[in-house]
Amino acid sequence: MTATAIIRVAALVLGAASPVAAQDAETIGLLQDVATLNARCRGGSGDDSETWMACGARDYVGFLLFQRGYCLGKEGQAGFEMEWHPCGPGSLAAPRPEFARP
Protein backbone atom coordinates (compact mmCIF):
# COMPACT_ATOMS: atom_id res chain seq x y z
CA MET A 1 0.00 0.00 0.00
CA THR A 2 1.39 3.41 -0.94
CA ALA A 3 1.75 6.28 1.51
CA THR A 4 -1.01 8.18 -0.31
CA ALA A 5 -3.37 5.21 0.00
CA ILE A 6 -2.59 4.89 3.70
CA ILE A 7 -3.32 8.59 4.22
CA ARG A 8 -6.65 8.26 2.39
CA VAL A 9 -7.63 5.26 4.48
CA ALA A 10 -6.69 7.12 7.66
CA ALA A 11 -8.76 10.10 6.55
CA LEU A 12 -11.74 7.82 5.93
CA VAL A 13 -11.38 6.11 9.30
CA LEU A 14 -10.83 9.31 11.26
CA GLY A 15 -13.18 11.46 9.22
CA ALA A 16 -10.37 13.97 8.77
CA ALA A 17 -10.82 16.42 5.96
CA SER A 18 -10.33 20.14 6.25
CA PRO A 19 -11.88 22.73 3.95
CA VAL A 20 -9.58 23.96 1.23
CA ALA A 21 -10.00 26.73 -1.29
CA ALA A 22 -7.82 25.24 -4.03
CA GLN A 23 -7.87 21.77 -5.51
CA ASP A 24 -4.90 20.11 -3.80
CA ALA A 25 -3.49 16.65 -4.45
CA GLU A 26 -5.63 15.02 -1.76
CA THR A 27 -8.82 16.57 -3.14
CA ILE A 28 -7.89 15.41 -6.64
CA GLY A 29 -7.35 11.92 -5.21
CA LEU A 30 -10.75 12.00 -3.49
CA LEU A 31 -12.42 13.08 -6.75
CA GLN A 32 -10.77 10.13 -8.53
CA ASP A 33 -11.75 7.78 -5.68
CA VAL A 34 -15.40 8.88 -5.72
CA ALA A 35 -15.57 8.32 -9.50
CA THR A 36 -14.09 4.82 -9.19
CA LEU A 37 -16.35 3.91 -6.27
CA ASN A 38 -19.41 5.27 -8.09
CA ALA A 39 -18.64 3.07 -11.09
CA ARG A 40 -18.34 0.02 -8.81
CA CYS A 41 -21.51 0.94 -6.95
CA ARG A 42 -23.66 1.61 -10.00
CA GLY A 43 -22.17 -1.21 -12.09
CA GLY A 44 -22.18 -3.91 -9.42
CA SER A 45 -24.73 -6.56 -8.63
CA GLY A 46 -27.30 -5.56 -6.01
CA ASP A 47 -26.82 -8.82 -4.13
CA ASP A 48 -23.01 -8.55 -3.94
CA SER A 49 -21.57 -7.26 -0.65
CA GLU A 50 -18.68 -5.62 -2.55
CA THR A 51 -21.21 -3.48 -4.41
CA TRP A 52 -22.72 -2.32 -1.11
CA MET A 53 -19.26 -1.60 0.32
CA ALA A 54 -18.41 0.47 -2.76
CA CYS A 55 -21.67 2.42 -2.39
CA GLY A 56 -21.02 3.12 1.28
CA ALA A 57 -17.43 4.15 0.63
CA ARG A 58 -18.58 6.40 -2.24
CA ASP A 59 -21.07 8.12 0.04
CA TYR A 60 -18.44 8.73 2.70
CA VAL A 61 -15.84 10.01 0.22
CA GLY A 62 -18.57 12.30 -1.11
CA PHE A 63 -19.08 13.64 2.39
CA LEU A 64 -15.31 14.25 2.71
CA LEU A 65 -15.42 16.18 -0.56
CA PHE A 66 -18.34 18.23 0.76
CA GLN A 67 -16.25 19.10 3.82
CA ARG A 68 -13.61 20.35 1.38
CA GLY A 69 -16.10 22.63 -0.35
CA TYR A 70 -17.24 20.38 -3.21
CA CYS A 71 -20.83 19.53 -4.12
CA LEU A 72 -22.43 16.98 -6.43
CA GLY A 73 -24.90 18.59 -8.75
CA LYS A 74 -27.16 21.61 -8.56
CA GLU A 75 -30.84 22.13 -7.90
CA GLY A 76 -32.99 20.97 -10.80
CA GLN A 77 -30.39 18.66 -12.35
CA ALA A 78 -31.16 15.03 -13.13
CA GLY A 79 -28.75 12.46 -11.69
CA PHE A 80 -26.96 11.90 -15.00
CA GLU A 81 -26.22 15.65 -15.25
CA MET A 82 -24.61 15.95 -11.82
CA GLU A 83 -20.87 16.43 -11.49
CA TRP A 84 -18.58 17.26 -8.58
CA HIS A 85 -17.75 20.96 -8.51
CA PRO A 86 -16.79 23.69 -6.01
CA CYS A 87 -19.98 24.48 -4.08
CA GLY A 88 -21.84 27.65 -5.00
CA PRO A 89 -25.37 29.00 -5.17
CA GLY A 90 -27.83 26.20 -5.97
CA SER A 91 -25.34 23.42 -5.24
CA LEU A 92 -26.55 20.32 -3.44
CA ALA A 93 -24.99 19.39 -0.10
CA ALA A 94 -23.72 15.90 0.71
CA PRO A 95 -25.01 14.78 4.13
CA ARG A 96 -22.81 12.66 6.39
CA PRO A 97 -23.77 9.01 5.86
CA GLU A 98 -25.65 7.43 8.78
CA PHE A 99 -23.01 4.73 9.27
CA ALA A 100 -20.33 7.40 9.74
CA ARG A 101 -22.07 9.08 12.66
CA PRO A 102 -20.71 8.44 16.16
C-alpha positions as CSV (number, residue, x, y, z in Angstrom):
1,M,0.0,0.0,0.0
2,T,1.4,3.4,-0.9
3,A,1.8,6.3,1.5
4,T,-1.0,8.2,-0.3
5,A,-3.4,5.2,0.0
6,I,-2.6,4.9,3.7
7,I,-3.3,8.6,4.2
8,R,-6.6,8.3,2.4
9,V,-7.6,5.3,4.5
10,A,-6.7,7.1,7.7
11,A,-8.8,10.1,6.5
12,L,-11.7,7.8,5.9
13,V,-11.4,6.1,9.3
14,L,-10.8,9.3,11.3
15,G,-13.2,11.5,9.2
16,A,-10.4,14.0,8.8
17,A,-10.8,16.4,6.0
18,S,-10.3,20.1,6.2
19,P,-11.9,22.7,4.0
20,V,-9.6,24.0,1.2
21,A,-10.0,26.7,-1.3
22,A,-7.8,25.2,-4.0
23,Q,-7.9,21.8,-5.5
24,D,-4.9,20.1,-3.8
25,A,-3.5,16.6,-4.4
26,E,-5.6,15.0,-1.8
27,T,-8.8,16.6,-3.1
28,I,-7.9,15.4,-6.6
29,G,-7.4,11.9,-5.2
30,L,-10.7,12.0,-3.5
31,L,-12.4,13.1,-6.7
32,Q,-10.8,10.1,-8.5
33,D,-11.8,7.8,-5.7
34,V,-15.4,8.9,-5.7
35,A,-15.6,8.3,-9.5
36,T,-14.1,4.8,-9.2
37,L,-16.4,3.9,-6.3
38,N,-19.4,5.3,-8.1
39,A,-18.6,3.1,-11.1
40,R,-18.3,0.0,-8.8
41,C,-21.5,0.9,-6.9
42,R,-23.7,1.6,-10.0
43,G,-22.2,-1.2,-12.1
44,G,-22.2,-3.9,-9.4
45,S,-24.7,-6.6,-8.6
46,G,-27.3,-5.6,-6.0
47,D,-26.8,-8.8,-4.1
48,D,-23.0,-8.6,-3.9
49,S,-21.6,-7.3,-0.7
50,E,-18.7,-5.6,-2.6
51,T,-21.2,-3.5,-4.4
52,W,-22.7,-2.3,-1.1
53,M,-19.3,-1.6,0.3
54,A,-18.4,0.5,-2.8
55,C,-21.7,2.4,-2.4
56,G,-21.0,3.1,1.3
57,A,-17.4,4.2,0.6
58,R,-18.6,6.4,-2.2
59,D,-21.1,8.1,0.0
60,Y,-18.4,8.7,2.7
61,V,-15.8,10.0,0.2
62,G,-18.6,12.3,-1.1
63,F,-19.1,13.6,2.4
64,L,-15.3,14.3,2.7
65,L,-15.4,16.2,-0.6
66,F,-18.3,18.2,0.8
67,Q,-16.2,19.1,3.8
68,R,-13.6,20.4,1.4
69,G,-16.1,22.6,-0.4
70,Y,-17.2,20.4,-3.2
71,C,-20.8,19.5,-4.1
72,L,-22.4,17.0,-6.4
73,G,-24.9,18.6,-8.8
74,K,-27.2,21.6,-8.6
75,E,-30.8,22.1,-7.9
76,G,-33.0,21.0,-10.8
77,Q,-30.4,18.7,-12.4
78,A,-31.2,15.0,-13.1
79,G,-28.7,12.5,-11.7
80,F,-27.0,11.9,-15.0
81,E,-26.2,15.7,-15.2
82,M,-24.6,15.9,-11.8
83,E,-20.9,16.4,-11.5
84,W,-18.6,17.3,-8.6
85,H,-17.7,21.0,-8.5
86,P,-16.8,23.7,-6.0
87,C,-20.0,24.5,-4.1
88,G,-21.8,27.6,-5.0
89,P,-25.4,29.0,-5.2
90,G,-27.8,26.2,-6.0
91,S,-25.3,23.4,-5.2
92,L,-26.6,20.3,-3.4
93,A,-25.0,19.4,-0.1
94,A,-23.7,15.9,0.7
95,P,-25.0,14.8,4.1
96,R,-22.8,12.7,6.4
97,P,-23.8,9.0,5.9
98,E,-25.7,7.4,8.8
99,F,-23.0,4.7,9.3
100,A,-20.3,7.4,9.7
101,R,-22.1,9.1,12.7
102,P,-20.7,8.4,16.2
